[in-house]
Amino acid sequence: MNNQEKTPNPTKTAALGDNKNLMGIAQYLKDGQSGHKKSIPPLDQWHPKHCGAMDLEVKANGEWWHEGQLIKRKALIDLFSAVLWKEDGKFYLKTPAEQIEIRVEDEPLFVNQANQIELQGKTYIQLISSTQDEIIVDAQHPIFMREFAGEMRPYVAVRFGLNAIIQRAAFFHLIEMGEMLENAQGETILSLKSGDFHLQLGA
């Protein structure tokens, strides 16, 4: 800590190049896009070097902030969400060339739609995120409850260890799709079915 003046701070170095890094990632993603449907790159097959941290934060309410400024361009957030990566409890933006740490208050994805769809004669729950992820609820993508800031919140597992927060309006739709039951302890639980997958959510 005492030789701070002599030793370069990698976090500070990365912060100085934040705009360059952010635009570079955006350009890489735009170049790789094909068609309208969101595609997720094979992040698990990439092993880039860690390039410090960026002053980018995803708030628990879904807002993205960069260097103290709210990012208002939804297209940019959609691009960045495609390269979100979680490793050892930390969040990153990841490309084949670099892996840059960002801050996330809770989870970086947010479900704002809940639908029921028919697939091969069975009814499934489909969740859609604000960044165009489409999740079919099943054993690999279960809905679960977890506490954040003193309240229980609903989540769904999405990809690469990332979860999405199910926002209030979407959760109300899930309640309409399911059945409210009472367990042996007298607690109210929500019973849901997606295809052959059954789950129960308690408060």
N, C-alpha and C positions, 0 to 999 in steps of 0.2 A: 504494500500500500504506500510505503514511503517513497519508492522510486517511481511514482506515478508520472513524473515529468519526463523520465527517461524511457519508460516502457509504453509503446503505443497501446491505446485502448481499442480493442477490436470492435466493441460495441459503438464507441464514438466514431470510429472510422466508417463503419457501416451506416451510421446515422447521417454522416456527411454526404453519403452517396444515395440517400433514400429515394430522391426523385428519379435518379438514373436507374436504380434497381427496380423501382415500381414500374416505370415506363418500359424498361427492358423486359420484365415479366409479362406485361400487358401485350407488348409487341410479339413476343414469342407465342403467346396463346392465340392472338389474332391470326398469326401466320399459320397456325396448326389447325384452325377451325375448318370444319367442312359441314355445310348444311345448318339447319336451324336447331336440331335436337342437340341438347347438351351432351357432350361426351367427356368422360373422365379419363385423363391420361393414365398410363400404367405406372403410377407413382411408386408402387412397391418394387418395380424393376429398376428404378433409378437410384444411384448411390453417389450423389454429388457431395462436394465439400461444404462444410458449414461456413457461412459467410457472415457471422455475427448476427446482430439484431437490428430490426427496423422499427421506427417509431410509428407503428401501425397497431391499432387496437380495435377488437370487435367487442362492443358493449353487450351487456346481458339483454338489452332491449332491441338488439338487432342492428344498431348503428355501427358503421365503420368510420373510424377517425384516423387521419394520417397527419402527423406533425401538428396536432391541435386543430385540424380542420375536418369538418364533417364531409365525407365522400358522398356526393349526391348523385353521381352517375351510376345508375343501376347496372348498366352494361359492364362497367369496370368491376363492380362487386361480383357480378356473375362470373366474370373471367377469373378473378382471384379465388373464388370459392372452389373452382375446379382443381386447383393445385394446393388445397389445404392438406396438411399432413400433421399427424400427431405422433410424437416419439418421446418416450420417457416422461410423459406428463406435460410436455411442452408442445406448442403449436408453431407451425412453419408454413411458409410458402415455398414450394419445391418445384424445381425444374431440373432437367438433366445436368445443368451446369452449376447450380447453386441451391443452397437450402438456407433460408433466412428466417430467423425466429421473429414471431409477432406475439402480441399479448391478446389473450382472450379471457373475458371476465367469467364466462360460464361455458357455453358451447358456441361454435361459430356458424352453425346452420339453424334455420328457423322454418318450421312447417306452418304454412298459413292456409292449406286446403286439405280437407279429408273427404274422400269419395269412396264409393263402393263400385267395383267393376266386376264383370263376369269374364272368367277365363276357363275354358274347357268345362263349362257347366257348373263351375263353383264360384261363389261370391267371395271376393277378396277386398280387404281394406287397402286403399291406395292413398298415400300421403304425398303431397307436393310441397316443396320448399319454396321460399321466396326467391331462391336462386336457381329454380327449375330442376332440382333433383326430384326424381320420381321413385318412391319407395313402396314396395309391396310388403306389407306386414307379414312376417313369417318367423320361423325359429331363428334365422340368422339376422333378422331385422325386427326384434321385438320392441314393443312399447313398454316403458317402465317408469316408475316414479322415483324421484330423488329430491333431496332437500337442497335449496339454494337460498341464501339470505333469509333464513328462518321460515321459508314456506316450501311446501311440497310442489314440485313442478313435473309435468309429464314430458318424457323424451322418447325418441326412437333411435335405434342404432342404424347408422347409414353406411359408412364405408371406412376402411383403414383405421378403425378405432374411434372415428368421429361420430358424435351423436348430434341430433337436431332437437331443439326445444319445440314442443308442440304448443303453438300460441293459443290463446284463449278461445277464439272463434272456432278454430279447427277442433279443439278438444270438445267443445259443445256439440259439434257434429258427431264426434265419436260417441258421446253419451247417447245421442239419438239413435245411433246404429246398434248400440249394445243393450244390455239388460242390467238394471240395478238390483243387486241381491244383498242379502244379509248373511254374514258368515256365523260360525258357531260362537264367536266372541261378541256378536251383536253389532259388528262393524259393517258399514255399507261399502260394498265393493262393486266395481264396474266389470261386467263379464263381456268380453269381445271375442268374435270369431272371424278369422280371415282364412278362407280355404279350409283346410283341416287343422289349422293352428288355433288353439284356444288360449286365451290369457285372461287373467283377472288382475285388476288394479285396485289397490286400497289407498285410502287417504293416509 
